[in-house]
Amino acid sequence: MTRKFRGAAGTVALSATIALLAAGCAGGDAGGSSDGSTAMTFWHNSTTGEGKAFWEDTVADFEAANPGVTIEIQAIQNEDMDGKLQTALNSGDAPDIFMARGGGKLADVVEAGQVMDLTDAIDDATMSALGGEGAFSAFTVDGKIYGMPTAVLPGGIYYSKDLFAAAGITSTPTTMDELNDAVTALKASGVDPIALGAKDAWPAAHWYYFFALRECSQDTITEAGTTKSFDDECWSKAGEDLEEFAGTNPFNNGFLTTSAQQGAGSSAGLIANHKAGMELMGAWNTGVIASLTPDEQPLADLGWFPFPELEGGEGEPGAMMGGVDGFSCSADAPKECADFLNFFMQKEYQEGYATAFHTLPASKEAQGVVTDPALQSILEAYNEAPYVEIWMDTTFGQNIGNALNSGVVDMLAGKGDAAGIVKSLADAAAKE
């Protein structure tokens, strides 16, 4: 759900895979040694390019400023992160510093006693840069802070301005009727209307999340996050909305076997190479698309618009959904872990983070560095939104989230229906 490179989210949405990393990835032996030095392990999801280089440079700067402290970096493919991290946490061999996305997933880790309470470790400069305690809401459990936000990643629809123009689309859709018209026009122009990487499940589930955001009130979504009850009819309506929309065949050929972010044939790659007109994704997508263009530079005609409004829904107009990517410290990490989290929240590093990942930094002090037109559109909508919900697979926790994502894919594959999505939610909740 980086679904970032989900990120987020990624996503941020989020595939759970299997085994612990091969030898060398463990964090259980980190910490202080007899000579007074401190070693830590750090897991992030930026395996290539600018993002990987950013973390290498930032760690080097921290080590230079803190003699005797070393950090071993492990870059893990985003789709593998959740499963490998969960395995490491459960084995008692967790990395000291690891990527966190908040919500129900973080709450599960907190309940298991696997993450450090950072409430008193956030320094004044960091708190000020983030604009106060509200910025930590996604990482707050029972009034205590367990993670450091690094990026805000609201979702919406990315599109190619050139392909829209070629199809005769003169304005971005604001309603579902207008989105359907855009799909029809793009089909007529000879390109796939919407790219979808359903192989990774969470990108497909994004469509259900946003229909639910429009159908369900904020109170209903909040209550479901706590009670894990999905009896409100809005959950069924969201599935029916998606079923109806999918019936118009808006997605790329082979979307069920298309990955989200890996290679030119991924859904992000289809946008990057002008093979599809739109993609629903989180704010990390600008950077992913840039990495997949022929020259590996930002897509010059990339635009963005909010998910269209839905007539009759109980969600407040302008409401958004997305993630907050951040990092946490394992429960047994040395105190220098919190020092590192504060270190990379300094303005220069948050600006560097935003530039390297082509995304929106959590630090309000650093948001002036955002110049990409698509990201500026996202930031404007984000700042005006009446509320922002966290990705539903994150809100509901890993077990329910995975069941939801799978239920959506089953429906799109013709193996289920809208009622089956709600049933998968209820069945997963009953097992908790």
C-alpha positions in Angstrom: 0.0 0.0 0.0 6.5 3.2 -0.1 3.2 1.2 -1.0 6.0 3.2 -2.0 7.3 1.9 -3.9 4.3 0.7 -1.8 4.1 1.9 -0.9 2.6 4.0 2.4 1.4 2.5 1.9 2.1 0.3 -0.5 0.2 0.8 0.2 0.9 2.1 2.4 -2.0 -1.3 0.3 0.2 -4.7 0.9 1.3 -8.2 -0.1 2.4 -10.4 2.8 4.9 -13.0 1.7 6.7 -15.7 3.3 10.1 -16.3 4.7 12.7 -14.5 6.7 15.4 -12.9 4.7 18.5 -15.0 4.0 21.4 -14.7 6.3 22.6 -11.2 7.1 19.2 -9.5 7.4 18.5 -10.2 11.0 18.5 -7.5 13.7 18.6 -9.5 16.9 22.3 -9.0 17.5 22.2 -5.3 17.1 22.8 -2.9 20.0 25.6 -1.9 22.3 28.9 -3.8 22.5 31.7 -4.2 25.1 33.7 -1.4 23.4 31.0 1.1 23.7 30.0 1.1 20.1 26.4 0.7 18.9 25.3 -1.3 15.8 21.8 -1.1 14.4 19.9 -2.7 11.5 17.6 -0.7 9.2 15.0 -2.1 6.8 13.5 0.1 4.1 11.8 -0.6 0.8 13.8 1.5 -1.7 15.8 -1.1 -3.7 17.1 1.0 -6.5 17.8 4.5 -7.7 17.4 7.8 -5.9 15.6 6.4 -2.9 18.2 3.8 -2.2 20.9 6.4 -2.5 19.1 8.8 -0.2 19.0 6.3 2.6 22.7 5.4 2.1 23.7 9.0 2.2 21.5 9.8 5.2 22.8 6.9 7.2 26.4 7.9 6.4 25.7 11.4 7.6 24.2 10.1 10.8 27.2 7.8 11.4 29.6 10.7 10.8 27.7 12.8 13.4 27.6 10.0 15.9 31.0 8.3 16.2 30.7 4.7 17.4 27.3 4.2 15.9 26.9 2.1 12.8 23.7 1.2 10.8 23.5 -1.8 8.5 21.0 -1.2 5.7 18.8 -3.8 4.2 16.7 -2.7 1.2 13.7 -5.0 0.6 11.3 -5.1 -2.3 8.1 -3.3 -1.2 5.7 -6.2 -1.9 7.9 -8.4 0.3 8.3 -6.1 3.2 5.2 -6.8 5.3 5.6 -10.6 5.3 9.3 -10.6 6.0 9.0 -8.0 8.7 6.2 -9.9 10.4 8.3 -13.1 10.3 11.3 -11.2 11.8 9.2 -9.6 14.5 7.6 -12.9 15.5 11.0 -14.7 15.6 12.4 -12.1 18.0 15.0 -11.2 15.3 13.6 -7.9 14.2 15.5 -5.0 12.6 16.1 -2.1 14.9 14.6 0.4 12.5 11.8 -0.6 10.2 9.2 0.8 7.9 5.8 1.3 9.4 2.4 2.4 8.0 0.4 2.9 11.1 -3.2 2.0 11.6 -4.4 -1.5 12.7 -1.1 -3.1 11.5 0.9 -1.0 13.9 -1.6 -1.6 16.6 -1.1 -5.3 16.3 2.7 -4.9 16.7 2.2 -2.6 19.7 -0.1 -5.1 21.3 2.6 -7.8 20.8 5.1 -5.6 22.6 7.4 -5.5 19.5 7.8 -1.8 19.0 9.3 1.1 21.0 7.3 3.8 22.6 8.6 7.1 21.1 6.3 9.5 22.9 9.1 11.1 25.0 11.8 10.7 22.3 10.3 13.1 19.7 12.4 16.2 20.0 11.0 19.8 19.9 12.4 20.6 16.5 10.8 17.5 14.9 7.4 18.2 16.6 7.5 21.7 15.3 8.4 20.7 11.8 5.5 18.3 11.6 3.0 20.8 13.0 2.2 19.2 16.3 0.9 15.9 17.7 -1.8 15.6 15.1 0.8 14.6 12.5 1.4 11.5 14.5 -2.2 10.3 14.5 -1.5 7.3 12.2 1.3 6.1 14.6 -0.6 6.8 17.8 -2.0 3.8 19.8 -3.7 4.4 23.2 -2.3 7.9 23.4 1.3 6.9 22.8 3.5 7.5 19.7 5.2 4.4 18.0 6.4 5.8 14.7 7.9 8.7 12.9 6.0 9.9 9.8 8.2 10.7 6.8 5.7 11.2 3.9 2.0 11.8 3.4 0.6 9.7 0.5 -3.0 10.5 -0.3 -4.4 8.6 -3.3 -6.2 9.6 -6.4 -6.0 9.2 -10.2 -2.9 9.8 -12.2 -3.4 10.5 -15.9 -1.5 11.4 -19.1 -2.4 14.9 -20.2 -1.3 14.0 -23.7 -3.4 10.9 -23.9 -6.4 12.8 -22.6 -5.9 15.5 -25.2 -5.6 12.9 -28.0 -8.9 11.3 -26.8 -10.6 14.7 -26.8 -11.0 14.8 -23.0 -10.9 18.5 -22.1 -11.3 18.3 -18.3 -10.6 15.9 -15.6 -13.6 13.8 -14.3 -15.3 15.0 -11.1 -18.2 12.5 -11.2 -18.5 8.8 -12.0 -20.5 9.7 -15.1 -17.6 11.8 -16.3 -15.1 9.1 -15.5 -17.1 6.6 -17.5 -17.1 9.1 -20.4 -13.3 9.4 -20.2 -13.0 5.6 -20.3 -15.1 5.5 -23.4 -13.1 8.2 -25.1 -9.8 6.6 -24.3 -10.9 3.3 -25.6 -11.9 4.9 -28.8 -8.5 6.6 -29.1 -6.8 3.1 -29.0 -5.2 3.0 -25.5 -6.2 1.2 -22.3 -8.3 3.6 -20.2 -7.1 2.5 -16.8 -3.9 0.6 -15.8 -4.4 -1.9 -12.9 -1.8 -4.1 -11.3 -4.2 -6.6 -9.8 -1.5 -9.3 -9.5 -0.4 -7.5 -6.4 -4.0 -7.4 -5.0 -3.8 -4.1 -3.1 -4.0 -1.9 -6.3 -7.2 -3.6 -7.2 -8.6 -3.2 -3.7 -7.9 0.5 -4.0 -10.9 0.8 -6.2 -13.1 -0.7 -3.5 -11.5 1.5 -0.8 -12.4 4.6 -2.7 -15.9 3.6 -3.5 -16.3 2.8 0.3 -14.9 6.2 1.1 -17.6 7.8 -1.0 -20.4 5.5 0.1 -19.6 5.3 3.9 -19.6 8.2 6.4 -16.4 9.0 8.3 -18.1 7.7 11.5 -18.9 4.4 9.8 -15.4 3.8 8.7 -13.9 4.9 12.0 -16.3 2.5 13.9 -15.5 -0.4 11.6 -11.8 0.2 12.3 -12.5 -0.4 16.0 -15.4 -2.9 16.0 -14.4 -4.8 12.8 -18.1 -4.9 12.0 -19.2 -4.4 8.4 -23.0 -4.6 8.7 -23.7 -1.1 7.4 -25.1 -1.3 3.9 -22.5 1.1 2.5 -19.9 -1.7 2.5 -22.1 -3.7 0.2 -22.9 -0.7 -2.0 -19.2 0.0 -2.5 -18.8 -3.5 -3.8 -21.8 -3.1 -6.1 -20.3 0.2 -7.4 -17.1 -1.5 -8.2 -18.8 -4.5 -9.8 -20.8 -2.2 -12.1 -17.8 -0.1 -13.0 -15.6 -3.2 -13.7 -18.4 -4.4 -16.0 -17.6 -1.7 -18.4 -14.1 -3.2 -18.9 -12.1 -0.1 -18.1 -8.8 -1.8 -17.2 -5.9 -2.9 -19.3 -5.9 -6.3 -21.0 -4.4 -8.9 -18.6 -4.8 -6.7 -15.5 -5.2 -9.7 -13.3 -1.6 -10.8 -14.1 -0.1 -7.3 -14.2 2.1 -6.2 -11.4 1.9 -2.7 -10.0 5.4 -1.2 -10.0 8.0 -3.6 -11.5 9.0 -3.0 -15.1 7.6 -1.3 -18.2 4.7 -3.8 -18.3 3.5 -2.9 -14.8 0.5 -0.7 -14.3 2.8 2.3 -13.4 4.9 1.3 -16.5 1.9 1.5 -18.7 1.4 5.1 -17.6 5.1 5.9 -17.9 5.1 4.6 -21.5 1.8 6.1 -22.6 0.1 2.7 -23.0 -2.7 3.6 -20.6 -4.5 6.8 -19.7 -5.1 6.6 -15.9 -4.1 4.7 -12.8 -5.6 4.9 -9.3 -2.6 5.0 -6.8 -1.0 6.8 -3.9 1.3 9.8 -4.0 4.4 7.7 -4.2 3.4 6.9 -7.8 5.0 10.0 -9.2 8.4 8.6 -8.4 7.6 5.1 -9.5 6.4 6.3 -12.9 9.5 8.5 -13.3 11.7 5.4 -12.7 9.9 3.6 -15.5 9.9 6.2 -18.3 12.4 5.5 -21.2 14.8 8.2 -19.8 14.0 7.5 -16.2 12.9 11.1 -15.7 9.6 12.4 -14.4 6.8 12.0 -17.0 6.4 15.5 -18.4 2.6 15.3 -19.1 1.7 13.5 -15.8 -1.4 15.0 -14.1 -3.6 14.0 -11.1 -7.2 14.4 -10.0 -9.1 13.3 -6.9 -11.3 10.2 -7.0 -14.7 11.3 -8.5 -17.6 12.0 -6.2 -20.4 9.5 -6.0 -24.1 10.6 -6.0 -26.0 9.6 -2.9 -23.0 8.5 -0.9 -22.6 9.4 2.8 -18.9 10.3 2.5 -18.2 14.0 2.7 -17.2 15.6 -0.6 -13.5 16.1 -0.9 -12.6 13.4 1.6 -9.4 11.6 0.7 -7.8 8.3 1.4 -4.1 7.4 1.6 -1.2 6.5 3.8 1.4 8.0 6.0 4.8 6.3 5.5 7.1 6.3 8.5 9.6 4.3 10.6 9.5 2.7 13.9 12.0 1.2 16.3 11.8 -2.4 17.6 11.2 -2.8 21.3 14.7 -3.9 21.9 16.5 -1.3 19.8 19.1 1.0 21.4 18.2 4.6 22.2 20.2 5.7 19.1 17.3 4.4 17.0 15.1 7.3 18.2 18.1 9.7 17.6 18.2 8.5 14.0 14.5 9.1 13.5 14.8 12.7 14.7 17.9 13.1 12.6 16.3 12.4 9.2 13.4 14.7 10.1 15.6 17.7 9.8 14.5 20.0 7.0 17.5 19.2 4.7 16.8 15.5 4.9 13.0 15.8 4.5 13.6 18.0 1.4 16.1 15.4 0.1 13.5 12.6 0.9 10.8 14.5 -1.1 13.2 15.0 -4.0 14.5 11.5 -4.1 11.1 9.8 -3.8 9.2 12.4 -5.8 6.7 12.6 -3.0 5.1 14.8 -0.3 7.3 15.1 2.9 5.5 14.9 6.2 7.5 17.9 7.4 5.5 21.1 6.7 8.9 23.0 6.7 10.0 20.9 3.7 6.9 21.0 1.5 8.2 24.1 -0.4 10.5 21.8 -2.2 7.6 20.1 -4.0 7.5 21.5 -7.6 6.1 18.6 -9.6 2.7 19.7 -11.0 0.9 16.4 -10.1 2.3 16.5 -6.6 1.3 20.1 -6.2 -2.3 19.1 -7.2 -2.3 16.3 -4.6 -0.9 18.6 -1.9 -3.6 21.2 -2.7 -6.4 18.6 -2.4 -4.9 17.1 0.7 -4.7 20.5 2.5 -8.4 21.2 1.6 -9.8 17.7 2.4 -12.3 17.6 5.3 -10.7 14.4 6.4 -8.2 11.8 5.2 -8.8 8.1 5.9 -5.9 5.6 6.1 -5.8 2.8 3.5 -8.4 0.2 4.6 -6.0 -2.7 4.6 -3.9 -0.7 7.0 -6.8 0.5 9.1 -8.3 -3.0 9.6 -5.0 -4.8 10.2 -3.1 -7.3 8.2 -5.5 -10.3 8.4 -8.7 -8.4 7.6 -6.8 -6.3 5.1 -5.5 -9.3 3.2 -8.9 -10.9 3.1 -10.4 -7.6 1.7 -7.8 -7.4 -1.0 -8.2 -11.0 -2.0 -12.0 -10.6 -2.0 -11.8 -7.7 -4.4 -9.5 -9.6 -6.8 -11.8 -12.6 -6.7 -14.7 -10.5 -7.7 -12.8 -8.9 -10.6 -11.7 -12.3 -11.7 -15.3 -13.5 -11.8 -14.8 -15.8 -8.8 -17.0 -13.8 -6.5 -19.3 -10.9 -6.2 -19.9 -7.7 -4.1 -21.5 -9.7 -1.3 -18.5 -12.0 -1.2 -16.2 -9.0 -0.4 -18.2 -8.1 2.7 -18.4 -11.8 3.7 -14.6 -12.0 3.4 -14.3 -9.0 5.7 -16.7 -10.5 8.3 -15.1 -14.0 8.1 -11.6 -12.6 8.7 -12.9 -10.4 11.6 -14.5 -13.4 13.2 -11.2 -15.1 13.4 -9.5 -12.3 15.4 
